[in-house]
């Protein structure tokens, strides 16, 4: 076998995953990928914090527009993700 070939992992127990354990070692013990729920919750928290930052000691309107714009973008992405997840493939 050449030095660039990857040997398949020999698992004593069967792990149901679509990820090769040679590429992602943590998949062998059951964790692989991202938690969509965690990212959705974090997105809503960030959007809320951005809107809450409007209350402050700044006097210009440009800052408010950026805060609301980024918060709205995050909300649109979160709503779109929710709609696409419920739609059958």
N, C-alpha and C positions, 0 to 999 in steps of 0.2 A: 504494500500500500504506500502511496506517495505521501510526502509530508503535508501536502495541502488537502488530502482527503479527510473528511470528518467521519469518525467512527460513530455508529449509532449507539445511543445510550442503552445499557442493559439494565432494565428495570425489573426488580424482583416482584413488584406489585404493579398492577395495571392502573395507569392514570388516564382518565378520560380528558383529553385536551387536544386542541388543534394546533398546538405549538410544539415545535421540536425542542426537546430538552437539551440538545446540544447547543442550540442557539440561545435559549432562555432557561438557565439552570433552575430558576425558581419555579418553573412549571412542574418540575418533578414532585414537589411537595404541595402542589395544589394552588399556588398563587401565580397568576400571570395576567398581565394586562392592566387596564385602568378600571376604576369603579365609576360608571357613568352617573350613578346616584350622587356620589360624593362631589363630582364636578358640577352637577346641576345645583346642588345645595350651595357650593362655593360661589357659583355664578350669581345666584339670587342674593347672597350676602354681599358680594362685591357691588352689585347694582344698587342695593340699598345704601351701602356706605358712600358710593359716589353721589347719590341724590342727597344724602345727609350732609355731605361736605358743602352743599350750597350755603348752609348756615355757617357763616364765618365772618371774618373781619375784612374781606376783600370788598372793593367798591365797584369793580368793573363787571360788565355783563358777559364779557368774553369767557371768563372762567366758568360761569354758570352754563353757558352754551356748550362748552366742551364736556362738563360733568354730566349734563343731561343727555347730550349726544352719545357719549360712551355708555352710559347706563341704558339708554334706549336700544343701542346696538346689542348689548349683552342680553337684554330682555327679548329682543327679536330672535336672536340665536337660540335662546332657551325655549321659546314658544315653538319655533320651527322644529327643533329637535324633538319636542314632545309630540307634535303633530305627526312627524315622520315616523316616530317609533310606534304610534298607534295604527298607522296605515299598514294594511297587510301587504306583504311583498309579492 
